[in-house]
Amino acid sequence: MKNVILVFTIMLISSFGYSQSIKENSNLDSNDIMDMFEILGVNCFKLELDEQLIGKPFQIIVKNYVEGKLVGEPVTFNFSNVSENVNEIKLFTEKKSENKESLQIKILNQSWVFDNMDIKYNRQDYKWVTLLNDDLKIDFGIEIPLITFTDAPRATDDPNFRVFCALPQVANQYEDWYSVLSVKQFYIFFIKFS
């Protein structure tokens, strides 16, 4: 009987020392939100305008290249009556289907949608990439590359070696992406201040 009490006491003490539990925590941090966006196929690019650009008219221009050639005419969104309150532009992207993508331009309470983005190749090879870098200089009247939705760039013959990180450094040479980096298709978005 003493052995049974002793074993029971040891079991009771050891179960208190090693109890495990799982708790649900609904508090989301920014990493959780980014994970949700990724699962849903949504990206957000927030462009903060320098003081000298606030209130200046601008255009967002979209071009589609397939195998190094411009397809169709560029699409232009004109923002000629820009409020003095506009100090940022938000660009939201969304995966519509396996062969369709869209971009929404949001300024203050207004938004514009470009949803004519057909994907010609393997969806898994495409990615949104920002083309902005610290060396960027804004010149009025010049198209400045902002972001691209692109097929995987490759700098070698290895099909698994992708160099998305190289695109911001060669953003202004986008017409050569096919010949230099084997980018088969990309949509490129520019901003042009007037």
C-alpha positions in Angstrom: 0.0 0.0 0.0 2.9 2.3 0.8 4.3 1.7 -2.7 1.0 2.6 -4.3 0.9 5.9 -2.4 4.5 6.6 -3.2 4.0 5.9 -6.9 0.8 8.0 -6.9 2.6 10.9 -5.2 5.5 10.8 -7.6 3.1 10.8 -10.6 1.2 13.7 -9.2 4.3 15.8 -8.5 5.8 15.0 -11.9 2.6 15.9 -13.8 2.6 19.4 -12.2 6.2 20.0 -13.1 5.8 19.1 -16.8 2.3 20.3 -17.7 2.0 21.5 -21.3 -0.7 23.6 -22.9 -1.7 25.4 -26.0 -3.3 28.8 -25.9 -5.0 30.7 -28.7 -3.7 34.2 -29.3 -5.7 36.4 -31.7 -3.3 39.4 -31.4 -1.8 40.0 -34.8 1.5 41.7 -35.4 2.7 43.1 -38.7 4.4 39.8 -39.7 1.1 38.0 -39.2 -0.6 40.5 -41.4 2.1 40.2 -44.1 1.7 36.4 -43.9 -2.1 36.7 -44.5 -1.5 39.0 -47.4 0.9 36.5 -48.9 -1.6 33.7 -48.6 -4.3 35.8 -50.2 -2.0 36.9 -53.0 -2.0 40.6 -52.0 0.9 43.0 -51.9 1.0 46.6 -50.8 3.6 49.2 -51.9 3.4 52.5 -50.1 5.1 55.4 -51.9 5.9 58.4 -49.7 6.3 61.6 -51.7 9.1 64.0 -51.0 8.1 67.5 -49.9 8.8 69.0 -53.4 6.5 66.5 -55.0 3.4 67.0 -52.9 0.6 68.4 -54.9 2.4 68.0 -58.3 0.5 66.5 -61.1 1.7 63.0 -62.2 0.9 60.0 -64.3 1.1 56.2 -63.6 2.1 54.4 -66.8 1.9 50.6 -67.3 3.8 48.7 -70.0 3.7 45.0 -70.8 6.7 43.3 -72.3 6.7 39.7 -73.7 10.0 38.3 -74.9 11.6 41.7 -75.1 8.8 43.4 -77.1 6.3 46.0 -75.9 2.8 44.4 -76.2 0.0 46.9 -77.1 0.0 50.5 -76.1 1.0 51.7 -72.6 -1.9 52.4 -70.3 -1.8 55.8 -68.6 -3.6 57.0 -65.4 -3.5 60.8 -65.2 -3.5 62.6 -61.9 -3.5 66.2 -63.0 -5.6 67.7 -60.2 -3.6 66.5 -57.2 -4.5 67.8 -53.8 -1.9 69.5 -51.6 -2.8 66.8 -49.0 -1.5 63.9 -51.2 1.8 62.9 -49.7 1.6 59.1 -50.4 0.4 56.8 -53.1 -0.6 53.2 -52.2 -0.4 50.4 -54.8 -2.2 47.2 -53.9 -1.8 44.1 -56.0 -4.1 41.1 -56.0 -3.9 37.6 -57.5 -7.2 37.2 -59.4 -6.5 33.7 -60.7 -3.7 31.5 -61.9 -3.4 33.6 -65.0 -4.6 37.0 -64.0 -3.3 39.8 -61.7 -4.5 43.3 -60.8 -3.2 46.5 -59.4 -5.2 49.1 -57.5 -3.9 52.7 -57.2 -5.2 54.4 -54.0 -4.8 58.1 -53.3 -6.6 59.5 -50.3 -10.2 58.1 -50.6 -10.1 57.4 -54.3 -8.9 54.4 -56.2 -8.2 53.2 -59.8 -7.9 49.6 -60.9 -5.7 48.1 -63.6 -6.8 44.5 -64.0 -5.7 43.6 -67.5 -2.6 41.7 -66.4 -2.6 38.3 -68.2 0.1 35.8 -67.1 1.6 34.0 -70.1 3.9 31.6 -68.4 4.2 29.5 -65.2 2.5 31.5 -62.4 5.0 30.3 -59.8 7.8 32.1 -61.6 6.2 35.5 -61.2 6.8 38.0 -58.4 6.1 41.7 -57.6 9.4 43.6 -57.2 9.9 47.2 -56.2 12.3 49.0 -58.5 13.0 52.0 -56.2 16.4 52.3 -54.7 18.3 54.9 -52.6 20.1 56.3 -55.7 16.8 57.3 -57.4 16.6 60.9 -58.6 13.3 62.3 -59.6 13.3 64.4 -62.8 10.2 66.1 -64.0 8.9 64.8 -67.4 10.9 61.4 -67.1 9.3 58.0 -66.6 10.6 56.6 -63.3 10.2 52.8 -62.8 8.3 52.0 -59.6 7.4 48.3 -59.5 7.2 45.4 -61.8 5.2 42.1 -61.9 7.7 39.9 -63.6 8.6 36.4 -64.6 11.7 35.1 -62.9 14.9 36.8 -64.1 17.8 34.4 -64.6 21.5 35.4 -64.9 22.8 31.9 -65.5 21.7 28.8 -67.4 20.5 27.2 -64.1 16.6 27.5 -64.3 16.4 27.4 -60.5 18.7 30.4 -60.0 16.6 33.6 -60.0 17.9 37.1 -59.5 14.8 39.3 -58.6 17.2 41.4 -56.4 19.1 42.5 -59.5 16.1 44.3 -61.0 16.2 47.6 -59.0 19.9 48.1 -60.2 18.9 47.7 -63.9 15.4 49.2 -63.7 16.2 51.8 -66.3 17.4 49.1 -68.7 14.1 47.3 -68.6 14.0 47.0 -72.4 17.0 44.7 -72.1 15.7 42.4 -69.4 14.8 39.7 -71.9 18.2 39.6 -73.6 20.3 40.0 -70.5 18.2 38.3 -67.7 15.9 36.0 -69.8 12.8 37.7 -68.4 10.0 36.3 -70.7 7.2 38.6 -69.5 6.8 41.6 -67.2 4.5 44.5 -66.5 6.3 47.6 -65.4 4.8 50.6 -63.7 6.2 54.1 -63.9 5.5 57.4 -62.3 6.0 60.6 -64.3 5.8 64.0 -62.7 5.0 67.1 -64.8 
